[in-house]
Amino acid sequence: MNYHRYIELDVINGPGNRCTLFVSGCEHRCPGCYNASTWSPESGHPVTEALIQRILADLKDSRIPRHGLSLTGGDPLFHGNCADILQLVQRVKAECPEKNIWLWTGYLLEDLTPAQKAVLDYVDVLIDGPFIQSQADPSLRFRGSANQRILELQPR
């Protein structure tokens, strides 16, 4: 799996201080997407063990507490990303069980494959649905268009 950007301290993509990973790979190709550069799964840089260790260290850093990890892109549930994303969320929950995980996908919850649904066992909040430019609303929290849903998957 590749990624475009890692933000070690983000206050935009989810509540509180967060770590955010923008992965590569998306088949939705939504018109007006602000991350079109992430569509190709070959774009960006390979996710390495060193990056995963950095994410875990940042999540554990008590000097600047993070509420959790945000996974966006691209699409973390792009078929080529699912196995690696599953390993990442499993490690985060094993090593940082008090942290929450938010994930953005252009797929609808109802249409997910078994491999995609397996990731959701470790995700606390899912933002689903493609970005629809005609429904874009910059005043919406944590989503780009009105059709996208914020779904709490795990009890708080």
N, C-alpha and C positions, 0 to 999 in steps of 0.2 A: 504494500500500500504506500502511496505517496501522500505528501501533504504540501500545502502552500505556505502556511504560516502558523506559528505557535505564539500565542500571547500569554506570557506568564502571569500578568495581572490585568484582568479585563473587567470592566463594570458595565458593559453594554449587553453582552450575550448571556443574559440570565441574571438572577438576583444576587446582590452582594459582590464581593471580590471573587473572581473566578480565574481558572486557567482555561484557555480556549484553543482548540486545535481545528484548523481549517484543512480538511482532507481533500484530495484530488479524486475526481471521478463523479460524473453525474450524467444520467441519460435524459433528464427532463428538458434541459435546454430552454428554460422559461424565458420568453421575451422580457427584457428589462431587468434580468438578473444582475445584481451588483457584483457577483462573483463568477462571471462567465469564464474568467481565466482558469478556473478550477475544474472545468468540465472534463477535460481529457485526463484519464486515469494515469497517463504517462507524464503529466506535467508536474512540476514541483520537485520535491526532494524525497528520497526514500525515508520512511519512518524506521528509525534504528533503535536498538536497545538503549543507546545513549539518550535519545530523545525521550523514550518511555521513562527511563530513570530520572531524567530532569523533570518531567511532568509529575512523577510521584514525589520527588523531593520538594517541588514547589507546593504541591498539595499539603505536604507535611510541615512546611515552613511556619513555625509559630511566630516569627517576627512580623509577617504579613499574612494573617489567617485568610485562607480561601474557603468559600462555602462549597465549592465543588468544581467539576469539570464540565465544560460545554463542548459538544462535538457538532461541527457544522461543516460547511464546504462550499463547493462540491456537495456530495451526499454521503454521509457515513454509512447508509444502508444500500449504497450502490453495490450490485452483486459482487464486484471484485474486491470490495472492502469488508464485507461481513465477517469473514473469518478473523481478520486482523483486529477489527473493532471489537469483536466478541472477546478476544484475548485481552485487549486493553481494558475494557470495562470490568472484566473478571478480576484483573490485577488491581485496578483502582478500588473495587469493592472489598477485595481481600486485604489490601494494605491500608486503605483509608475508609473504613466502613462508615464513618460519620459524615463523609462528603457525599453530596448529591451529584447526579449526572443528568444533564439536560442534553437532548439530541434533537437536531433539526433534520427533517427528511421531506423530500418532495412526494414521497409515496403516502397513500392514505393507510391508516392503521388497518382498515378492513381488507386491504389488498396485499398485505405483506406475506412473503413466503415463510415457510418454517425457519429457514436460516436467518431471515431478518427478525422474526419474532423471538428467536433465541437471544438476540442481543437485548431485547426489551426486558428480559428478566432482571437485568442489572441497571436499567435506566429508570430514573425517578420521574422525569417529565419529558414528554415527547411533543414536539411541535410538528404537526404533519400537514401535508398538502403542498401542491406546487405553488410557486409565486405566480399570481395572476395580475398582470400589470393594470388592468382596468379596475381591480379591487385594491390597488395599492393605497396605503394610508400610513403616512409617517408618524401619526399619533398613536398607532397601535404599539403596545409593549411587547417586545420579544418576537414580533412577527412582521412580515412585510406587507401582507395583503389579508383582507377580511375573511377569505375562505380558509385560511390556515387556523388550525385548532391548537390550543394548549391543553394537553391531556396529562393529568397526574396519574401515573401508573402505579406508584408505590405509596403506601400510607406514610405520612410525615411523622 
